[in-house]
Amino acid sequence: MQIIHHGAVNGVTGSCHQLDVNHHSKHISSYLIDCGLFQGAETAGQSSAEQLQITFDINNIKALIVTHCHIDHVGRIPYLLAAGFNQPIYATTATAALLPLVIEDALKVGVTRDTTLIQACINRLNKLLVAVDYGQWITLPINLGESSSSRLTSTTAGINTLENPPGYTKAKLKFKPAGHILGSAYVEIDLSSPKASSTSNAKTSAKTSHRVVFSGDLGASYAPLLASPKSPYRADTLVIESTYGDKNHQGRKDRSKQLKNIIEKAVKDNGVVLIPAFSIGRTQELLYEFEHIIYRNKNNPIWQDIDIIVDSPMAANFTQKYRQFKMLWDNEAKRKLAQGRHPLDFNQLTTIDSHQDHLAVINYLDSVNKPAIIIAASGMCTGGRISNYLARFLSKPTTDVLFVGYQAKGTTGRDIQTYGPQGGYVYINELKIDIKATIHTISGYSAHADQHNLINFVKRMHHNPSHIRIVHGDDEAKQALAQEYRRLIPTAEIVIGKE
């Protein structure tokens, strides 16, 4: 067995991991786990074409397995299809419903407006998509190999391998809830083969198996809407994210109180509050939290009068999908529905659809002395409608910008977060914008697990992994998490993932 990383090892974007089975055999079978887009500093020195092209051999890849449909995990799928990939694409039922919407939007924004080309890509995607329910084992296609003894090792090239591969003859896949966004999952892949052993008089057979777990992006505990992920029973090899491997989030009550206080102070001067948020996941969690605050503050005119604007047609589509799949909500959210409340659809919520309406809202807010909360993508301010709001309002002292999610190195969001409190500037739409707005960060609303969650994910397994490969994080986060895992399982091999 061999694992090769094609992304998310030098940072937090471009997630793409290749699992080779029977690597030393002519019967090699490969599975691709995610195929995401690079963003921020990880695109430095590369042209758009270089960032998108599939540079690895796809001839032996028997399936693509999608953990969830954030663009940094699925954004290169159209280019994988263009390279000739024609194998099954496995995803949870909810992810399979969301993925065509995400890919269509990504193509419109970053590639082409040619509806014929876009529809051809979506049609091809839909033909290959296989929806799988959580907790259901399915058999993956595999080439047959020969049996022999095996031992797990690692190499300096960022590959972990089984020497003398056992010739696995069966591969199974199961999705388990990851609690990150709707439909998100971590992946269990069970490799097995009957292995014959001889004695003096007879042959007996025993089963050789190895279980590989890919975490995808794990959700934080006690996040709104979705239940927290539960650890797998077993993992022999674990490939795990480390976005917040060196940090812990605020508690739920603290972050909700901080959100309420920031908004109340921010709107006293009648300025706008800009919240960059991804269309899927973070936007819905924020709506859920705002509905809760409004419900709890029925006698507070600030909360009863303020407009909450979601300026994103994609976010509106995804919010509708969240309602459609409400059976996946956690118990708290289901109780609110039973009480007749509508956590994702309340009176003060306005959704902006067309680009013309988007520009009209910016002009309106710039001409009136009235506070408003605007939630718009992209979550790292690398494009999308939030850029137009920032270009107009970032230089106004009455503006507040609230970051509720991770800002990768090299993104506009990270620059605002870093230089804004110092009175610095950023370039948006090729214009130099002085930052006079007040900048806030609430880490507790991250959809990613923090260090405590990542440790518990491993700690609560009944059978600890013998090999852990840490990916999807800045160097400091990966190193800090590796140190914690070495304390937790001294006998395990802990490796920082490399391409």
C-alpha positions as CSV (number, residue, x, y, z in Angstrom):
1,M,0.0,0.0,0.0
2,Q,1.2,3.5,-0.8
3,I,-0.3,7.0,-0.1
4,I,0.8,9.9,-2.4
5,H,-0.3,13.5,-1.7
6,H,-1.2,15.8,-4.6
7,G,-2.1,18.7,-2.5
8,A,-3.0,20.1,1.0
9,V,0.5,19.3,2.4
10,N,2.2,22.7,2.0
11,G,-0.9,24.5,3.4
12,V,-4.6,24.0,3.7
13,T,-5.9,24.0,0.1
14,G,-5.8,21.7,-2.9
15,S,-6.7,18.5,-1.0
16,C,-6.0,15.5,-3.1
17,H,-4.6,12.1,-1.9
18,Q,-4.0,9.0,-3.8
19,L,-4.2,5.5,-2.2
20,D,-2.3,2.8,-4.2
21,V,-3.2,-0.8,-3.4
22,N,-0.8,-3.6,-4.3
23,H,1.7,-0.9,-5.2
24,H,4.6,-3.2,-6.0
25,S,2.4,-5.4,-8.1
26,K,1.5,-5.1,-11.8
27,H,-2.1,-5.3,-10.5
28,I,-2.0,-1.9,-8.9
29,S,-5.3,-0.2,-8.1
30,S,-5.5,3.5,-7.0
31,Y,-8.2,5.5,-5.3
32,L,-8.3,9.3,-5.3
33,I,-9.6,11.0,-2.2
34,D,-10.7,14.5,-3.1
35,C,-9.4,16.6,-6.0
36,G,-9.4,20.2,-4.7
37,L,-8.4,23.6,-5.9
38,F,-5.3,25.5,-4.6
39,Q,-5.9,29.0,-3.2
40,G,-3.9,31.8,-1.6
41,A,-0.1,31.6,-1.2
42,E,-0.1,28.0,-2.6
43,T,-0.8,29.4,-6.1
44,A,2.2,31.8,-6.0
45,G,4.3,31.6,-9.1
46,Q,1.8,29.5,-11.0
47,S,-0.4,30.4,-13.9
48,S,-4.1,29.6,-13.8
49,A,-3.5,26.7,-16.1
50,E,-0.7,25.3,-13.9
51,Q,-2.9,25.5,-10.8
52,L,-5.7,23.5,-12.4
53,Q,-4.0,20.9,-14.6
54,I,-3.8,17.2,-13.5
55,T,-0.1,16.4,-13.4
56,F,-0.4,12.9,-12.1
57,D,-1.1,9.6,-13.9
58,I,-4.8,8.6,-13.7
59,N,-4.5,5.3,-15.6
60,N,-4.7,3.2,-12.5
61,I,-7.3,5.2,-10.6
62,K,-10.4,3.1,-10.1
63,A,-12.5,5.7,-8.2
64,L,-12.7,9.2,-6.9
65,I,-13.9,9.4,-3.3
66,V,-15.3,12.9,-2.2
67,T,-15.3,13.8,1.5
68,H,-17.3,17.0,1.0
69,C,-17.9,19.7,-1.6
70,H,-15.9,22.7,-0.5
71,I,-14.0,24.0,-3.5
72,D,-10.5,23.3,-2.0
73,H,-11.6,19.6,-2.0
74,V,-13.5,19.4,-5.3
75,G,-12.4,22.3,-7.5
76,R,-10.1,20.3,-9.8
77,I,-12.8,17.7,-10.7
78,P,-13.7,19.3,-14.0
79,Y,-10.0,19.1,-15.0
80,L,-9.8,15.5,-13.8
81,L,-12.8,14.7,-16.2
82,A,-11.1,16.7,-19.0
83,A,-8.0,14.5,-18.5
84,G,-10.1,11.5,-19.3
85,F,-11.2,10.2,-15.9
86,N,-14.2,7.9,-16.4
87,Q,-14.5,6.0,-13.2
88,P,-17.1,6.1,-10.3
89,I,-17.2,9.2,-8.1
90,Y,-18.4,8.2,-4.6
91,A,-20.0,10.7,-2.3
92,T,-22.5,10.8,0.5
93,T,-26.1,11.3,-0.6
94,A,-26.1,15.0,0.5
95,T,-22.8,15.7,-1.1
96,A,-23.9,14.1,-4.3
97,A,-26.9,16.5,-4.3
98,L,-24.6,19.6,-3.7
99,L,-21.6,18.7,-5.8
100,P,-23.1,19.6,-9.3
101,L,-24.1,23.0,-7.9
102,V,-20.6,23.7,-6.6
103,I,-18.9,22.6,-9.8
104,E,-21.3,24.6,-12.0
105,D,-20.7,27.7,-10.0
106,A,-16.9,27.2,-10.1
107,L,-17.0,26.8,-13.8
108,K,-19.1,30.0,-14.3
109,V,-16.9,32.1,-12.0
110,G,-13.4,30.8,-12.9
111,V,-13.5,29.2,-16.3
112,T,-16.3,29.9,-18.8
113,R,-19.8,31.3,-19.3
114,D,-20.4,28.9,-22.2
115,T,-23.5,27.1,-21.0
116,T,-23.0,24.2,-23.5
117,L,-19.5,23.4,-22.1
118,I,-20.7,23.8,-18.5
119,Q,-23.7,21.5,-19.1
120,A,-21.5,18.9,-20.8
121,C,-19.3,18.8,-17.7
122,I,-22.2,18.5,-15.3
123,N,-23.8,15.8,-17.4
124,R,-20.5,13.8,-17.3
125,L,-20.2,14.4,-13.6
126,N,-23.8,13.2,-12.9
127,K,-23.2,10.0,-14.9
128,L,-20.2,9.1,-12.7
129,L,-21.7,10.2,-9.3
130,V,-22.6,7.4,-7.0
131,A,-24.5,8.4,-3.9
132,V,-23.8,6.4,-0.7
133,D,-25.6,6.6,2.6
134,Y,-23.6,7.1,5.8
135,G,-22.5,3.9,7.5
136,Q,-22.9,1.7,4.5
137,W,-20.0,-0.5,3.3
138,I,-19.7,-0.7,-0.5
139,T,-17.1,-2.6,-2.5
140,L,-14.6,-0.7,-4.5
141,P,-13.3,-1.9,-7.9
142,I,-9.9,-3.5,-7.5
143,N,-7.3,-5.4,-9.7
144,L,-6.3,-8.7,-8.2
145,G,-2.7,-9.2,-6.9
146,E,-0.6,-11.9,-5.3
147,S,-0.2,-12.5,-1.6
148,S,2.9,-12.1,0.5
149,S,3.9,-10.9,3.9
150,S,3.7,-7.2,4.6
151,R,5.1,-4.4,6.9
152,L,4.2,-0.7,7.0
153,T,7.0,1.7,6.4
154,S,7.4,5.3,5.3
155,T,9.8,7.1,2.9
156,T,11.2,10.6,2.8
157,A,9.3,11.3,-0.4
158,G,6.1,11.6,1.6
159,I,4.8,8.1,0.8
160,N,3.9,5.5,3.3
161,T,4.0,1.9,2.0
162,L,3.7,-1.7,2.8
163,E,6.8,-3.6,1.9
164,N,6.2,-7.0,0.3
165,P,2.5,-6.2,-0.3
166,P,0.0,-8.8,0.7
167,G,-1.9,-8.7,-2.6
168,Y,-5.1,-7.3,-1.3
169,T,-8.1,-8.8,-3.2
170,K,-10.9,-6.7,-1.7
171,A,-11.4,-3.0,-0.9
172,K,-14.4,-1.6,0.9
173,L,-15.5,2.0,1.5
174,K,-17.6,3.5,4.2
175,F,-18.5,7.2,4.9
176,K,-19.0,8.4,8.4
177,P,-20.3,11.9,9.4
178,A,-17.6,14.5,9.8
179,G,-19.7,17.4,11.1
180,H,-17.9,19.9,8.9
181,I,-20.6,20.9,6.4
182,L,-23.8,19.2,5.1
183,G,-22.9,15.8,3.7
184,S,-19.3,15.9,4.9
185,A,-17.7,12.6,5.8
186,Y,-14.5,11.0,6.9
187,V,-13.6,7.9,4.8
188,E,-12.8,4.4,6.0
189,I,-11.2,2.1,3.4
190,D,-10.9,-1.5,4.4
191,L,-8.3,-3.6,2.5
192,S,-8.3,-7.3,2.9
193,S,-7.3,-10.6,1.4
194,P,-7.4,-14.3,2.3
195,K,-3.8,-15.4,3.1
196,A,-2.8,-19.0,3.0
197,S,-0.3,-20.3,5.5
198,S,1.2,-23.9,5.4
199,T,1.9,-26.3,8.3
200,S,3.5,-29.7,8.1
201,N,0.3,-31.5,7.2
202,A,-2.3,-28.9,6.1
203,K,-2.9,-25.4,4.9
204,T,-5.0,-23.0,6.9
205,S,-6.2,-19.6,5.8
206,A,-6.4,-16.4,7.7
207,K,-7.6,-13.0,6.7
208,T,-5.1,-10.2,6.3
209,S,-6.5,-6.7,6.5
210,H,-5.5,-3.0,6.8
211,R,-7.9,-0.1,7.4
212,V,-7.0,3.4,6.2
213,V,-9.0,6.4,7.4
214,F,-8.9,9.8,5.6
215,S,-10.4,12.5,7.9
216,G,-11.3,15.0,5.2
217,D,-12.2,18.1,7.1
218,L,-13.5,17.3,10.6
219,G,-16.1,19.6,12.2
220,A,-15.8,21.3,15.6
221,S,-17.7,20.0,18.6
222,Y,-20.9,21.7,19.6
223,A,-21.1,23.6,16.2
224,P,-24.6,24.7,15.1
225,L,-26.8,22.4,13.0
226,L,-24.7,19.3,12.5
227,A,-23.7,16.7,15.1
228,S,-20.1,16.3,16.1
229,P,-18.1,13.5,14.4
230,K,-17.7,10.2,16.3
231,S,-14.3,8.5,16.1
232,P,-13.9,5.4,14.0
233,Y,-13.6,2.1,15.9
234,R,-10.3,1.4,14.3
235,A,-7.6,2.9,12.0
236,D,-4.3,1.2,11.1
237,T,-3.3,4.2,9.0
238,L,-4.8,7.7,9.5
239,V,-4.4,10.7,7.2
240,I,-5.8,13.6,9.2
241,E,-6.2,17.4,8.7
242,S,-4.5,19.9,11.0
243,T,-6.0,23.3,10.2
244,Y,-6.3,24.2,13.9
245,G,-3.7,21.7,15.1
246,D,-2.1,24.3,17.3
247,K,-5.2,26.2,18.5
248,N,-8.4,25.7,20.5
249,H,-11.7,27.4,19.8
250,Q,-13.9,29.4,22.2
251,G,-16.8,27.6,23.8
252,R,-20.2,27.8,22.2
253,K,-21.7,30.2,24.8
254,D,-18.7,32.4,24.7
255,R,-18.6,32.8,20.9
256,S,-22.4,33.4,20.8
257,K,-22.0,36.1,23.4
258,Q,-19.0,37.6,21.6
259,L,-21.0,37.6,18.3
260,K,-23.9,39.4,20.0
261,N,-21.6,42.0,21.6
262,I,-19.7,42.7,18.5
263,I,-22.8,43.3,16.4
264,E,-24.4,45.5,19.0
265,K,-21.4,47.7,19.3
266,A,-20.8,47.7,15.5
267,V,-24.2,49.0,14.6
268,K,-24.3,51.9,17.1
269,D,-22.7,54.2,14.4
270,N,-25.2,52.9,11.8
271,G,-22.4,51.3,9.8
272,V,-22.4,48.0,8.0
273,V,-21.0,44.7,9.3
274,L,-19.4,42.6,6.6
275,I,-19.0,38.9,7.3
276,P,-17.0,36.9,4.6
277,A,-18.4,33.4,4.7
278,F,-18.4,30.3,2.4
279,S,-21.7,29.7,0.7
280,I,-22.0,26.3,2.2
281,G,-21.5,25.6,5.8
282,R,-20.5,28.8,7.5
283,T,-23.4,30.9,6.1
284,Q,-26.0,28.4,7.3
285,E,-24.3,28.2,10.8
286,L,-24.4,32.0,11.0
287,L,-28.0,32.2,10.1
288,Y,-28.8,29.6,12.7
289,E,-26.9,31.6,15.3
290,F,-28.6,34.9,14.4
291,E,-32.0,33.4,14.5
292,H,-31.2,32.2,18.1
293,I,-30.0,35.6,19.2
294,I,-33.1,37.3,17.7
295,Y,-35.4,34.8,19.4
296,R,-33.7,35.4,22.7
297,N,-33.8,39.2,22.4
298,K,-37.4,39.9,21.5
299,N,-37.4,43.1,23.5
300,N,-34.2,44.5,22.1
301,P,-34.9,46.9,19.2
302,I,-31.4,46.4,17.8
303,W,-32.1,42.8,17.0
304,Q,-35.7,43.2,16.0
305,D,-34.9,45.9,13.5
306,I,-31.6,45.0,11.9
307,D,-31.5,43.7,8.4
308,I,-29.5,40.5,7.8
309,I,-28.6,40.2,4.1
310,V,-27.2,37.0,2.4
311,D,-25.8,38.3,-0.9
312,S,-25.2,35.0,-2.7
313,P,-27.5,33.0,-4.9
314,M,-25.3,30.0,-4.3
315,A,-25.7,30.4,-0.5
316,A,-29.5,30.5,-1.0
317,N,-29.4,27.3,-3.0
318,F,-27.3,25.6,-0.4
319,T,-29.5,26.8,2.4
320,Q,-32.4,25.2,0.6
321,K,-30.5,21.9,0.5
322,Y,-29.8,22.2,4.2
323,R,-33.5,22.4,4.8
324,Q,-34.1,19.5,2.4
325,F,-31.6,17.3,4.4
326,K,-32.8,18.4,7.8
327,M,-32.8,14.7,8.8
328,L,-29.0,15.2,9.1
329,W,-29.4,18.1,11.6
330,D,-28.4,17.6,15.2
331,N,-31.0,17.1,18.0
332,E,-30.9,20.8,19.1
333,A,-31.8,22.0,15.6
334,K,-34.6,19.4,15.2
335,R,-36.1,20.5,18.5
336,K,-36.3,24.1,17.2
337,L,-38.1,22.9,14.2
338,A,-40.6,21.0,16.4
339,Q,-41.3,24.3,18.2
340,G,-42.3,25.9,15.0
341,R,-39.1,28.0,14.6
342,H,-37.3,28.3,11.3
343,P,-33.5,28.6,12.0
344,L,-32.6,29.2,8.4
345,D,-35.6,31.2,7.3
346,F,-36.7,34.1,9.5
347,N,-38.4,37.5,9.0
348,Q,-35.3,39.7,9.0
349,L,-33.4,37.7,6.5
350,T,-33.1,39.0,2.9
351,T,-31.4,37.0,0.1
352,I,-29.9,38.8,-2.9
353,D,-29.9,37.0,-6.2
354,S,-29.0,38.9,-9.3
355,H,-25.8,40.8,-9.9
356,Q,-27.9,43.9,-10.6
357,D,-29.6,43.6,-7.2
358,H,-26.2,43.0,-5.6
359,L,-24.8,46.4,-7.0
360,A,-28.1,48.1,-6.0
361,V,-27.7,47.0,-2.4
362,I,-24.2,48.3,-2.2
363,N,-25.2,51.7,-3.5
364,Y,-28.3,51.7,-1.2
365,L,-26.2,50.9,1.9
366,D,-23.7,53.5,0.9
367,S,-26.3,56.2,0.7
368,V,-28.4,55.6,3.8
369,N,-27.5,55.9,7.5
370,K,-28.8,52.5,8.4
371,P,-27.0,49.5,9.9
372,A,-27.0,46.0,8.2
373,I,-25.3,42.7,8.5
374,I,-24.0,41.3,5.1
375,I,-22.9,37.7,4.7
376,A,-21.2,37.1,1.4
377,A,-18.7,34.8,-0.2
378,S,-15.9,34.1,-0.7
379,G,-15.0,33.1,2.9
380,M,-11.3,34.1,2.4
381,C,-12.1,37.3,0.4
382,T,-10.3,35.9,-2.7
383,G,-13.2,36.9,-5.0
384,G,-16.9,36.8,-5.1
385,R,-19.4,39.5,-4.0
386,I,-17.7,40.2,-0.7
387,S,-14.9,41.8,-2.7
388,N,-17.2,44.6,-4.0
389,Y,-18.5,45.3,-0.4
390,L,-14.9,45.5,0.9
391,A,-13.8,47.7,-2.0
392,R,-16.7,50.2,-1.1
393,F,-16.8,50.0,2.7
394,L,-13.4,48.9,4.0
395,S,-12.1,52.5,4.0
396,K,-15.0,53.7,6.1
397,P,-14.5,54.0,9.9
398,T,-18.1,53.1,10.6
399,T,-17.6,49.6,8.9
400,D,-16.9,46.5,10.9
401,V,-15.4,43.3,9.3
402,L,-16.0,40.1,11.2
403,F,-14.0,37.0,10.3
404,V,-15.5,33.7,11.5
405,G,-13.3,31.2,9.6
406,Y,-9.8,30.4,8.8
407,Q,-7.9,32.8,6.5
408,A,-5.2,31.0,4.5
409,K,-1.8,32.6,3.9
410,G,-1.7,34.8,0.8
411,T,-5.5,35.5,0.7
412,T,-7.0,39.0,1.0
413,G,-8.8,37.9,4.1
414,R,-5.5,37.1,5.9
415,D,-4.0,40.4,4.7
416,I,-7.0,42.3,6.2
417,Q,-6.8,40.3,9.4
418,T,-3.1,41.0,9.7
419,Y,-2.8,44.6,8.5
420,G,-6.2,46.0,9.3
421,P,-5.7,46.6,13.0
422,Q,-2.5,48.5,12.1
423,G,-4.2,50.8,9.8
424,G,-2.7,49.2,6.7
425,Y,-4.1,48.6,3.2
426,V,-4.9,45.9,0.8
427,Y,-5.4,45.6,-3.0
428,I,-9.0,44.7,-4.1
429,N,-10.0,44.6,-7.7
430,E,-6.5,46.0,-8.4
431,L,-7.3,49.1,-6.3
432,K,-5.4,50.1,-3.2
433,I,-7.9,50.3,-0.3
434,D,-6.9,51.8,3.0
435,I,-8.3,49.8,6.0
436,K,-10.1,52.1,8.3
437,A,-12.8,49.6,9.3
438,T,-12.7,47.8,12.6
439,I,-11.5,44.2,12.2
440,H,-12.8,41.4,14.4
441,T,-12.1,37.6,14.6
442,I,-14.2,35.0,16.3
443,S,-12.4,31.6,15.9
444,G,-15.1,29.7,17.6
445,Y,-17.3,29.7,14.5
446,S,-14.7,27.8,12.5
447,A,-16.2,24.7,10.9
448,H,-12.9,22.9,11.5
449,A,-12.1,20.8,14.5
450,D,-9.6,22.4,16.9
451,Q,-6.6,20.8,18.5
452,H,-8.7,19.3,21.4
453,N,-11.1,17.8,18.8
454,L,-8.3,16.4,16.7
455,I,-6.7,14.8,19.7
456,N,-10.0,13.3,20.8
457,F,-10.7,11.9,17.4
458,V,-7.7,9.6,17.8
459,K,-7.9,9.2,21.5
460,R,-11.4,7.7,21.3
461,M,-10.6,5.0,18.8
462,H,-10.8,1.5,20.3
463,H,-7.7,0.5,18.2
464,N,-5.1,3.1,17.8
465,P,-3.4,3.8,14.4
466,S,0.2,2.6,14.0
467,H,0.8,5.3,11.4
468,I,-0.5,8.8,11.3
469,R,0.1,11.2,8.5
470,I,-0.7,14.9,9.2
471,V,-1.9,17.1,6.2
472,H,-4.0,20.2,5.5
473,G,-2.4,22.7,7.8
474,D,0.3,25.4,8.1
475,D,3.7,24.1,9.3
476,E,3.2,25.3,12.9
477,A,-0.2,23.6,13.2
478,K,1.1,20.3,11.8
479,Q,4.2,20.3,14.1
480,A,2.1,21.1,17.2
481,L,-0.4,18.3,16.4
482,A,2.4,15.8,15.7
483,Q,3.9,16.5,19.1
484,E,0.5,15.9,20.8
485,Y,0.0,12.6,18.9
486,R,3.5,11.4,19.9
487,R,2.6,12.0,23.5
488,L,-0.7,10.2,23.0
489,I,0.6,7.1,21.1
490,P,4.4,6.8,21.7
491,T,4.6,3.6,19.6
492,A,2.9,5.1,16.5
493,E,4.8,6.5,13.5
494,I,3.8,10.2,13.2
495,V,4.7,11.8,9.9
496,I,4.2,15.3,8.4
497,G,2.7,14.8,4.9
498,K,4.8,15.9,2.0
499,E,4.2,15.9,-1.7
